[in-house]
Amino acid sequence: MRSASLILILSAVAATTTLGQEQTLVTGAVESGGMGAPIIKFTEVANEFSVMVGGRGGWIINHQFLIGAAGYGLANDVDLDGIPPRRDIEFGYGGFELEYINSSNSLIHFTIQGLVGGGGLTTRVQYIYESEAVFVLEGGANLMLNVTPYFRMGIGGGYRWVTDVDIRILSSAAMSAPYFAMTFKFGKF
């Protein structure tokens, strides 16, 4: 009876020790870095060629994962009422971003990223203004070149989904579009 009690107590202690171990997504030593990057995106807004400028930045974990934020704004005029040159749309968005970096130390490597966030859209047709908050989801991939240990540049592309557009002359489909991007990363990778 004593040996059965002793085995039961030792089993409970062993189970408690195993259950008490912290479980994490990243194990072992964690190497940290960070980066900031100006970005130029070529896309369509309201079915017109457009340029979005902005930036992104974040924390790089073990040379493979980035957790950060990004923001972009429309840089050119988009004409809605046929009387150029007028800036009839103002559009900007930003949000939380995740990125997977494959083989970061290779001269040429690729990344896959996603953004979830929101933005604002304002339209003007003649003297009527309408504004709307929108939801934005973006996914893309980049081909990166390691220029120096602290500078990387790349080209890439993806797609921007915009929802919740409730303006009478625009739709979510008119604000959603593929994009081509040029990225200039500075940081500790």
Helices and strands as residue ranges (DSSP letters): H 2-19, E 32-45, E 48-61, E 65-74, E 89-102, E 108-125, E 128-148, E 151-163, H 172-175, E 177-188
